[in-house]
Amino acid sequence: MPYMMMVAGEGMPSKGNPFVKGNLYVAFHIDFPKTLSKDIADKLRDLLPDANMEEEYDENEVEEHFLVEADLRHFGKGGAQVSGGEYDSDDEDGRQGVQCQQS
């Protein structure tokens, strides 16, 4: 069974409004070995960064996003909601709003 995580607001854009995005779901399928030989453990230690060392990076070139545990009841339900017309009309509740006079 995969472990599901979510990044809010970083999924596919909504139809009709590309500025509103859904959620991005990430499924992790991890098979951990029962044991590691000393040779493999040493190689992993060389390849992976030191857990106590903070990696330096240019903050202007990196976007940080955080994964949260996903609620799978919402998966595939759309995520981003388009409110339906907030950019289409100046009318509020069907009433005629203030009109600009043109000359």
C-alpha positions in Angstrom: 0.0 0.0 0.0 1.5 3.4 -1.0 2.0 6.2 1.5 0.1 9.3 0.2 1.2 12.9 0.8 -0.2 16.1 -0.6 1.1 19.6 -1.5 -1.8 22.0 -1.3 -2.3 24.3 -4.3 0.5 22.9 -6.4 -1.5 20.6 -8.7 -3.1 21.1 -12.1 -4.7 24.4 -12.9 -8.4 24.8 -12.9 -10.3 24.8 -16.2 -11.2 28.4 -17.0 -8.8 29.9 -14.4 -5.2 28.9 -14.7 -4.3 30.9 -11.6 -6.3 28.5 -9.3 -4.6 25.2 -8.8 -5.7 21.9 -7.3 -3.6 19.8 -4.9 -0.6 17.7 -5.9 -0.7 14.2 -4.5 2.5 12.1 -4.2 2.4 8.3 -3.7 5.5 6.8 -2.0 6.1 3.1 -2.6 9.1 2.2 -0.4 10.5 -1.3 0.1 13.0 -1.2 2.9 15.4 -4.1 3.1 15.4 -6.3 6.2 19.2 -5.9 6.6 22.1 -4.0 5.1 25.6 -5.2 4.7 28.4 -3.0 6.2 29.6 -2.3 2.6 26.2 -1.1 1.4 25.7 1.0 4.6 29.1 2.7 4.1 28.2 3.5 0.5 24.9 4.9 1.5 26.6 7.1 4.1 28.9 8.4 1.4 26.1 9.1 -1.0 23.5 10.7 1.3 24.0 14.2 2.8 25.0 14.4 6.5 21.8 14.8 8.5 23.4 17.4 10.8 24.7 19.6 7.9 22.4 22.3 6.5 22.7 22.5 2.8 23.3 25.9 1.3 21.2 27.1 -1.6 20.1 30.3 -3.3 16.7 31.3 -1.8 15.8 33.1 -5.0 16.1 30.0 -7.0 14.3 27.5 -4.7 10.6 27.2 -3.9 9.9 25.3 -0.7 6.7 23.3 -0.4 5.8 21.0 2.4 4.1 17.7 2.2 1.2 17.0 4.5 -0.5 13.6 5.0 -3.2 13.3 2.3 -6.9 12.6 3.0 -7.7 10.2 0.2 -11.4 10.9 0.5 -10.7 14.1 -1.4 -8.4 12.5 -4.0 -9.9 12.9 -7.5 -12.7 15.2 -6.3 -11.3 18.3 -8.1 -9.3 20.1 -5.4 -9.4 23.6 -6.7 -12.9 25.2 -6.8 -13.9 27.8 -9.4 -16.4 30.1 -7.9 -18.1 30.7 -11.2 -18.0 34.2 -12.4 -16.2 36.4 -10.0 -14.3 37.8 -13.0 -17.2 37.7 -15.5 -19.4 40.4 -14.1 -19.5 43.5 -11.9 -23.0 42.6 -10.7 -23.5 41.6 -7.1 -26.3 39.3 -6.2 -28.0 40.0 -9.6 -28.4 43.7 -8.8 -27.2 46.4 -11.2 -24.1 48.0 -9.9 -22.7 51.5 -10.3 -22.1 52.3 -14.0 -19.3 54.5 -15.3 -20.4 57.4 -17.4 -18.7 57.5 -20.8 -18.4 60.6 -22.9 
